[in-house]
Amino acid sequence: MSEDPYQILGVPRTATQSEIRKAYRKRAKELHPDLHPGDKKVEAQFKALSAAYHLLNDPEQRARFDRGEIDASGTERPQQRFYRNYADTDQAGRYTSGGGAGEFEDLSDIFSDLFGRGRGGGGFQARGQDLHYQLEVEFLDAVNGARRRITLSDENTLDLTIPPGTRDGSKLRLRGKGAPGIGGGARGDAFVEIRVRSHPVFQRNGDDIEIDLPITLYEAVLGAKIEVPTVSGRVSMTVPKGSNTGDVLRLRGKGVKSGHDPAGDQRVKLQVVLPDKIDPALEGLVETWRRAHPYDPREALRRAS
């Protein structure tokens, strides 16, 4: 990415992190490849936008870019500039500070400490910069594990394994997939931060899964055996007679399996749902039952207040 990342995102250099994220989300929605299938120009713009965001969204990388230490692709700028800054000064003051010759070590020793010496002689080496990416994954892919293909900053693609039980905000380390080193130094690593999309049915709480399950009035009163969705597929569950809204049933081992730990549970919170339209038969039945069996569910509430 050779363009200015601030220009790509359309924000000033003084933009806050929140403004950068907001600008990225807006442009990403407009340029997402799924909305422009086969359009290589838009695909290239989306890649450039993602690379600009990954650079500026990391405060440390953004600060290094602003200081000129790395370029817009996140690659370390040539370290030889450091040498030239000294070489352009007069001979007497080239490797010393204004405070005296003993204040700093010899420059060659400084380079040795920072970058290490080349194996063949006195050349200097530096490990490549670590690169940072973000990847959005579906909720069930994070829970059950999946493989996804990502595009690196050098346009190469990589198949990434998402382990089962991956949490939102987790970082996966890809050794040797960062920026190339200097002077034959080792490549840096790539870190992929996983952002897990929300799910319309499931919610994660630790390694437990929680869902709200609607049931009918007659299932609540009479009990029933019903089908319940879980992160690993549908299962059968028994609703006890006399169940009520707010009752929680537990499906053991139907939660998230992370590493070597046992799988969590799925907690099913019942919600008694009346039919959309109350017909005369139901109304008459309830009215008859009310007269014969009056009760007050708010009695304890009144006593407590």
TIBA-854208 format. One line per field, with one value per residue (C-alpha): residue number from 1; residue in three letters; chain; x, y, z. Coordinates in nm, 3 decimals. Example, Ala and Ser with C-alpha at 12.3 -4.5 7.8 and 13.67 -1.06 7.14 Angstrom:
! residues 2
seq	(1 | 2)
type	(ALA | SER)
mol	(A | A)
X	(1.230 | 1.367)
Y	(-0.450 | -0.106)
Z	(0.780 | 0.714)
This chain:
! residues 305
seq	(1 | 2 | 3 | 4 | 5 | 6 | 7 | 8 | 9 | 10 | 11 | 12 | 13 | 14 | 15 | 16 | 17 | 18 | 19 | 20 | 21 | 22 | 23 | 24 | 25 | 26 | 27 | 28 | 29 | 30 | 31 | 32 | 33 | 34 | 35 | 36 | 37 | 38 | 39 | 40 | 41 | 42 | 43 | 44 | 45 | 46 | 47 | 48 | 49 | 50 | 51 | 52 | 53 | 54 | 55 | 56 | 57 | 58 | 59 | 60 | 61 | 62 | 63 | 64 | 65 | 66 | 67 | 68 | 69 | 70 | 71 | 72 | 73 | 74 | 75 | 76 | 77 | 78 | 79 | 80 | 81 | 82 | 83 | 84 | 85 | 86 | 87 | 88 | 89 | 90 | 91 | 92 | 93 | 94 | 95 | 96 | 97 | 98 | 99 | 100 | 101 | 102 | 103 | 104 | 105 | 106 | 107 | 108 | 109 | 110 | 111 | 112 | 113 | 114 | 115 | 116 | 117 | 118 | 119 | 120 | 121 | 122 | 123 | 124 | 125 | 126 | 127 | 128 | 129 | 130 | 131 | 132 | 133 | 134 | 135 | 136 | 137 | 138 | 139 | 140 | 141 | 142 | 143 | 144 | 145 | 146 | 147 | 148 | 149 | 150 | 151 | 152 | 153 | 154 | 155 | 156 | 157 | 158 | 159 | 160 | 161 | 162 | 163 | 164 | 165 | 166 | 167 | 168 | 169 | 170 | 171 | 172 | 173 | 174 | 175 | 176 | 177 | 178 | 179 | 180 | 181 | 182 | 183 | 184 | 185 | 186 | 187 | 188 | 189 | 190 | 191 | 192 | 193 | 194 | 195 | 196 | 197 | 198 | 199 | 200 | 201 | 202 | 203 | 204 | 205 | 206 | 207 | 208 | 209 | 210 | 211 | 212 | 213 | 214 | 215 | 216 | 217 | 218 | 219 | 220 | 221 | 222 | 223 | 224 | 225 | 226 | 227 | 228 | 229 | 230 | 231 | 232 | 233 | 234 | 235 | 236 | 237 | 238 | 239 | 240 | 241 | 242 | 243 | 244 | 245 | 246 | 247 | 248 | 249 | 250 | 251 | 252 | 253 | 254 | 255 | 256 | 257 | 258 | 259 | 260 | 261 | 262 | 263 | 264 | 265 | 266 | 267 | 268 | 269 | 270 | 271 | 272 | 273 | 274 | 275 | 276 | 277 | 278 | 279 | 280 | 281 | 282 | 283 | 284 | 285 | 286 | 287 | 288 | 289 | 290 | 291 | 292 | 293 | 294 | 295 | 296 | 297 | 298 | 299 | 300 | 301 | 302 | 303 | 304 | 305)
type	(MET | SER | GLU | ASP | PRO | TYR | GLN | ILE | LEU | GLY | VAL | PRO | ARG | THR | ALA | THR | GLN | SER | GLU | ILE | ARG | LYS | ALA | TYR | ARG | LYS | ARG | ALA | LYS | GLU | LEU | HIS | PRO | ASP | LEU | HIS | PRO | GLY | ASP | LYS | LYS | VAL | GLU | ALA | GLN | PHE | LYS | ALA | LEU | SER | ALA | ALA | TYR | HIS | LEU | LEU | ASN | ASP | PRO | GLU | GLN | ARG | ALA | ARG | PHE | ASP | ARG | GLY | GLU | ILE | ASP | ALA | SER | GLY | THR | GLU | ARG | PRO | GLN | GLN | ARG | PHE | TYR | ARG | ASN | TYR | ALA | ASP | THR | ASP | GLN | ALA | GLY | ARG | TYR | THR | SER | GLY | GLY | GLY | ALA | GLY | GLU | PHE | GLU | ASP | LEU | SER | ASP | ILE | PHE | SER | ASP | LEU | PHE | GLY | ARG | GLY | ARG | GLY | GLY | GLY | GLY | PHE | GLN | ALA | ARG | GLY | GLN | ASP | LEU | HIS | TYR | GLN | LEU | GLU | VAL | GLU | PHE | LEU | ASP | ALA | VAL | ASN | GLY | ALA | ARG | ARG | ARG | ILE | THR | LEU | SER | ASP | GLU | ASN | THR | LEU | ASP | LEU | THR | ILE | PRO | PRO | GLY | THR | ARG | ASP | GLY | SER | LYS | LEU | ARG | LEU | ARG | GLY | LYS | GLY | ALA | PRO | GLY | ILE | GLY | GLY | GLY | ALA | ARG | GLY | ASP | ALA | PHE | VAL | GLU | ILE | ARG | VAL | ARG | SER | HIS | PRO | VAL | PHE | GLN | ARG | ASN | GLY | ASP | ASP | ILE | GLU | ILE | ASP | LEU | PRO | ILE | THR | LEU | TYR | GLU | ALA | VAL | LEU | GLY | ALA | LYS | ILE | GLU | VAL | PRO | THR | VAL | SER | GLY | ARG | VAL | SER | MET | THR | VAL | PRO | LYS | GLY | SER | ASN | THR | GLY | ASP | VAL | LEU | ARG | LEU | ARG | GLY | LYS | GLY | VAL | LYS | SER | GLY | HIS | ASP | PRO | ALA | GLY | ASP | GLN | ARG | VAL | LYS | LEU | GLN | VAL | VAL | LEU | PRO | ASP | LYS | ILE | ASP | PRO | ALA | LEU | GLU | GLY | LEU | VAL | GLU | THR | TRP | ARG | ARG | ALA | HIS | PRO | TYR | ASP | PRO | ARG | GLU | ALA | LEU | ARG | ARG | ALA | SER)
mol	(A | A | A | A | A | A | A | A | A | A | A | A | A | A | A | A | A | A | A | A | A | A | A | A | A | A | A | A | A | A | A | A | A | A | A | A | A | A | A | A | A | A | A | A | A | A | A | A | A | A | A | A | A | A | A | A | A | A | A | A | A | A | A | A | A | A | A | A | A | A | A | A | A | A | A | A | A | A | A | A | A | A | A | A | A | A | A | A | A | A | A | A | A | A | A | A | A | A | A | A | A | A | A | A | A | A | A | A | A | A | A | A | A | A | A | A | A | A | A | A | A | A | A | A | A | A | A | A | A | A | A | A | A | A | A | A | A | A | A | A | A | A | A | A | A | A | A | A | A | A | A | A | A | A | A | A | A | A | A | A | A | A | A | A | A | A | A | A | A | A | A | A | A | A | A | A | A | A | A | A | A | A | A | A | A | A | A | A | A | A | A | A | A | A | A | A | A | A | A | A | A | A | A | A | A | A | A | A | A | A | A | A | A | A | A | A | A | A | A | A | A | A | A | A | A | A | A | A | A | A | A | A | A | A | A | A | A | A | A | A | A | A | A | A | A | A | A | A | A | A | A | A | A | A | A | A | A | A | A | A | A | A | A | A | A | A | A | A | A | A | A | A | A | A | A | A | A | A | A | A | A | A | A | A | A | A | A | A | A | A | A | A | A | A | A | A | A | A | A | A | A | A | A | A | A)
X	(0.000 | 0.182 | -0.088 | -0.135 | -0.358 | -0.520 | -0.627 | -0.755 | -0.977 | -1.069 | -0.968 | -0.721 | -0.400 | -0.556 | -0.846 | -0.928 | -0.928 | -1.306 | -1.322 | -1.086 | -1.303 | -1.617 | -1.467 | -1.347 | -1.686 | -1.858 | -1.620 | -1.601 | -1.977 | -1.958 | -1.662 | -1.717 | -1.640 | -1.965 | -2.151 | -1.935 | -1.870 | -1.602 | -1.507 | -1.127 | -1.099 | -1.334 | -1.161 | -0.826 | -0.980 | -1.121 | -0.781 | -0.615 | -0.883 | -0.834 | -0.456 | -0.490 | -0.727 | -0.508 | -0.216 | -0.397 | -0.619 | -0.313 | -0.201 | 0.158 | 0.183 | 0.010 | 0.260 | 0.550 | 0.404 | 0.355 | 0.719 | 0.832 | 0.969 | 0.749 | 0.587 | 0.220 | 0.244 | 0.376 | 0.727 | 1.027 | 1.196 | 1.561 | 1.781 | 2.064 | 1.902 | 2.010 | 2.370 | 2.341 | 2.215 | 2.544 | 2.758 | 2.635 | 2.771 | 3.130 | 3.396 | 3.460 | 3.100 | 2.985 | 2.946 | 2.935 | 2.685 | 2.741 | 2.800 | 3.129 | 3.275 | 3.205 | 2.828 | 2.743 | 2.895 | 3.062 | 2.793 | 2.896 | 2.835 | 2.493 | 2.403 | 2.531 | 2.307 | 2.002 | 2.023 | 2.290 | 2.584 | 2.554 | 2.701 | 2.937 | 3.103 | 3.016 | 2.679 | 2.376 | 2.051 | 1.710 | 1.409 | 1.110 | 0.821 | 0.520 | 0.204 | -0.146 | -0.474 | -0.838 | -1.071 | -1.446 | -1.587 | -1.934 | -2.038 | -2.071 | -1.735 | -1.568 | -1.744 | -1.693 | -1.372 | -1.323 | -1.069 | -1.062 | -0.845 | -0.696 | -0.501 | -0.175 | -0.031 | 0.195 | -0.117 | -0.033 | -0.314 | -0.299 | -0.535 | -0.596 | -0.723 | -0.965 | -0.953 | -1.281 | -1.384 | -1.211 | -1.322 | -1.393 | -1.069 | -0.843 | -0.518 | -0.371 | 0.004 | 0.140 | 0.515 | 0.727 | 0.432 | 0.518 | 0.735 | 1.070 | 1.381 | 1.663 | 2.003 | 1.885 | 1.717 | 1.422 | 1.072 | 0.842 | 0.519 | 0.161 | -0.104 | -0.469 | -0.725 | -1.054 | -1.377 | -1.676 | -2.007 | -2.316 | -2.575 | -2.953 | -3.018 | -2.708 | -2.518 | -2.189 | -2.116 | -1.772 | -1.796 | -2.175 | -2.428 | -2.752 | -3.074 | -3.428 | -3.676 | -4.041 | -4.295 | -4.673 | -4.918 | -5.019 | -4.653 | -4.592 | -4.899 | -4.896 | -4.526 | -4.381 | -4.084 | -3.958 | -3.668 | -3.405 | -3.123 | -2.767 | -2.430 | -2.372 | -2.719 | -3.075 | -3.153 | -3.468 | -3.547 | -3.824 | -4.023 | -4.162 | -4.530 | -4.604 | -4.304 | -4.305 | -4.142 | -3.794 | -3.738 | -3.393 | -3.327 | -2.973 | -2.838 | -2.511 | -2.212 | -2.391 | -2.187 | -1.842 | -1.551 | -1.223 | -0.893 | -0.867 | -1.133 | -1.473 | -1.746 | -1.971 | -2.348 | -2.636 | -2.881 | -3.231 | -3.448 | -3.818 | -4.059 | -4.430 | -4.586 | -4.959 | -5.115 | -5.132 | -5.510 | -5.708 | -6.016 | -6.344 | -6.277 | -5.949 | -6.093 | -6.391 | -6.171 | -5.940 | -6.229 | -6.387 | -6.053 | -5.991 | -6.317 | -6.248 | -5.875 | -5.789 | -5.424 | -5.206 | -4.852 | -4.769 | -4.840 | -4.474 | -4.383 | -4.630 | -4.503 | -4.144 | -4.229)
Y	(0.000 | 0.312 | 0.573 | 0.772 | 0.563 | 0.879 | 0.976 | 0.627 | 0.640 | 1.004 | 1.131 | 1.399 | 1.307 | 1.445 | 1.197 | 1.004 | 0.622 | 0.634 | 0.853 | 0.616 | 0.313 | 0.499 | 0.600 | 0.245 | 0.089 | 0.334 | 0.276 | -0.101 | -0.130 | 0.058 | -0.136 | -0.488 | -0.738 | -0.927 | -0.618 | -0.589 | -0.945 | -0.962 | -0.594 | -0.604 | -0.227 | -0.225 | -0.534 | -0.351 | -0.046 | -0.267 | -0.429 | -0.087 | 0.033 | -0.271 | -0.228 | 0.142 | 0.062 | -0.215 | 0.026 | 0.325 | 0.125 | 0.009 | 0.314 | 0.190 | 0.127 | 0.457 | 0.645 | 0.473 | 0.566 | 0.927 | 0.938 | 0.799 | 0.476 | 0.256 | 0.313 | 0.287 | -0.091 | -0.127 | -0.212 | -0.080 | 0.205 | 0.138 | 0.168 | 0.311 | 0.652 | 0.633 | 0.598 | 0.880 | 1.119 | 1.067 | 1.054 | 1.397 | 1.563 | 1.683 | 1.420 | 1.524 | 1.504 | 1.211 | 0.947 | 1.152 | 1.378 | 1.738 | 1.623 | 1.447 | 1.143 | 0.903 | 0.955 | 0.700 | 0.373 | 0.343 | 0.343 | 0.000 | -0.143 | 0.022 | -0.140 | -0.473 | -0.451 | -0.345 | -0.562 | -0.830 | -0.894 | -1.083 | -1.430 | -1.359 | -1.050 | -0.710 | -0.662 | -0.570 | -0.763 | -0.669 | -0.889 | -0.789 | -0.596 | -0.778 | -0.716 | -0.695 | -0.794 | -0.828 | -1.103 | -1.117 | -1.468 | -1.604 | -1.699 | -2.071 | -2.079 | -1.935 | -2.189 | -2.498 | -2.405 | -2.333 | -2.254 | -1.913 | -1.762 | -1.421 | -1.182 | -1.053 | -0.706 | -0.846 | -0.974 | -1.336 | -1.549 | -1.778 | -2.047 | -1.976 | -2.235 | -2.094 | -2.325 | -2.440 | -2.215 | -1.902 | -1.594 | -1.246 | -1.046 | -1.353 | -1.313 | -1.588 | -1.577 | -1.671 | -1.715 | -1.580 | -1.423 | -1.064 | -0.811 | -0.928 | -0.865 | -0.626 | -0.754 | -1.111 | -1.094 | -1.318 | -1.220 | -1.085 | -1.253 | -1.178 | -1.143 | -1.189 | -1.049 | -1.239 | -1.040 | -1.268 | -1.158 | -1.177 | -1.451 | -1.400 | -1.702 | -1.791 | -1.586 | -1.691 | -1.661 | -1.808 | -2.160 | -2.172 | -2.091 | -1.914 | -1.898 | -1.774 | -2.042 | -1.957 | -2.224 | -2.238 | -2.203 | -2.569 | -2.684 | -2.487 | -2.624 | -2.984 | -3.036 | -3.144 | -3.287 | -3.025 | -2.965 | -2.714 | -2.563 | -2.594 | -2.487 | -2.849 | -2.917 | -2.970 | -3.190 | -3.304 | -3.153 | -3.216 | -2.919 | -3.012 | -2.963 | -2.628 | -2.449 | -2.072 | -1.777 | -1.729 | -2.095 | -2.212 | -2.566 | -2.696 | -2.907 | -3.044 | -3.052 | -2.857 | -2.540 | -2.442 | -2.688 | -2.498 | -2.683 | -2.970 | -2.835 | -3.006 | -2.847 | -2.595 | -2.624 | -2.465 | -2.277 | -2.256 | -1.977 | -2.043 | -1.779 | -1.863 | -1.706 | -1.664 | -1.704 | -1.394 | -1.391 | -1.499 | -1.682 | -1.711 | -2.074 | -1.989 | -1.677 | -1.869 | -2.151 | -1.910 | -1.710 | -2.027 | -2.136 | -1.791 | -1.796 | -2.142 | -2.096 | -1.733 | -1.660 | -1.349 | -1.371 | -1.021 | -1.089 | -1.133 | -0.817 | -0.610 | -0.749 | -0.667 | -0.308)
Z	(0.000 | -0.126 | -0.067 | 0.251 | 0.483 | 0.618 | 0.265 | 0.193 | 0.504 | 0.436 | 0.780 | 0.894 | 1.075 | 1.393 | 1.379 | 1.695 | 1.702 | 1.717 | 1.405 | 1.224 | 1.311 | 1.205 | 0.871 | 0.806 | 0.879 | 0.646 | 0.356 | 0.416 | 0.379 | 0.048 | -0.093 | 0.041 | -0.240 | -0.172 | -0.297 | -0.611 | -0.733 | -1.000 | -0.978 | -0.942 | -0.898 | -0.600 | -0.460 | -0.475 | -0.306 | -0.031 | 0.028 | 0.044 | 0.285 | 0.510 | 0.509 | 0.597 | 0.882 | 1.023 | 1.034 | 1.189 | 1.423 | 1.616 | 1.823 | 1.839 | 1.463 | 1.390 | 1.606 | 1.429 | 1.090 | 1.198 | 1.311 | 0.975 | 1.122 | 0.901 | 0.564 | 0.472 | 0.427 | 0.783 | 0.661 | 0.849 | 0.664 | 0.569 | 0.873 | 0.660 | 0.709 | 1.070 | 0.953 | 0.699 | 0.965 | 1.145 | 0.831 | 0.719 | 1.033 | 1.073 | 1.140 | 1.500 | 1.615 | 1.401 | 1.674 | 1.991 | 2.159 | 2.254 | 2.611 | 2.537 | 2.363 | 2.647 | 2.663 | 2.390 | 2.276 | 1.936 | 1.666 | 1.538 | 1.883 | 1.894 | 1.561 | 1.689 | 1.996 | 1.798 | 1.491 | 1.545 | 1.316 | 0.987 | 0.990 | 0.706 | 0.848 | 0.984 | 0.813 | 1.021 | 1.044 | 1.176 | 1.230 | 1.018 | 1.164 | 1.304 | 1.104 | 1.249 | 1.088 | 1.189 | 1.074 | 1.130 | 1.170 | 1.221 | 1.574 | 1.500 | 1.319 | 1.630 | 1.855 | 1.639 | 1.457 | 1.088 | 0.816 | 0.651 | 0.378 | 0.447 | 0.223 | 0.365 | 0.304 | 0.027 | -0.154 | -0.071 | 0.068 | 0.368 | 0.494 | 0.862 | 1.112 | 1.368 | 1.672 | 1.831 | 2.118 | 1.984 | 2.178 | 2.048 | 2.060 | 2.050 | 1.857 | 1.640 | 1.577 | 1.236 | 1.274 | 0.991 | 0.805 | 0.891 | 0.707 | 0.565 | 0.771 | 0.694 | 0.584 | 0.576 | 0.914 | 0.997 | 0.893 | 1.158 | 1.268 | 1.171 | 1.437 | 1.342 | 1.586 | 1.568 | 1.586 | 1.638 | 1.492 | 1.711 | 1.656 | 1.647 | 1.875 | 2.075 | 2.330 | 2.485 | 2.857 | 2.924 | 2.784 | 2.835 | 2.565 | 2.651 | 2.448 | 2.503 | 2.398 | 2.328 | 2.434 | 2.404 | 2.690 | 2.667 | 2.658 | 2.976 | 3.152 | 3.030 | 2.969 | 2.637 | 2.452 | 2.209 | 1.969 | 2.075 | 1.865 | 1.999 | 1.857 | 1.749 | 1.606 | 1.723 | 2.023 | 2.204 | 2.546 | 2.797 | 2.926 | 3.270 | 3.353 | 3.508 | 3.354 | 3.358 | 3.186 | 3.328 | 3.419 | 3.305 | 3.183 | 3.134 | 2.849 | 2.984 | 2.751 | 2.477 | 2.524 | 2.397 | 2.388 | 2.437 | 2.424 | 2.668 | 2.905 | 2.918 | 2.711 | 2.879 | 2.906 | 2.723 | 2.943 | 2.800 | 2.937 | 2.880 | 2.757 | 2.761 | 2.453 | 2.405 | 2.059 | 1.842 | 1.873 | 2.180 | 2.054 | 2.251 | 2.347 | 2.523 | 2.679 | 2.818 | 2.951 | 3.133 | 3.275 | 3.416 | 3.560 | 3.712 | 3.907 | 4.046 | 4.120 | 4.198 | 4.288 | 4.328 | 4.178 | 4.310 | 4.676 | 4.772 | 4.580 | 4.778 | 5.108 | 5.018 | 4.922)
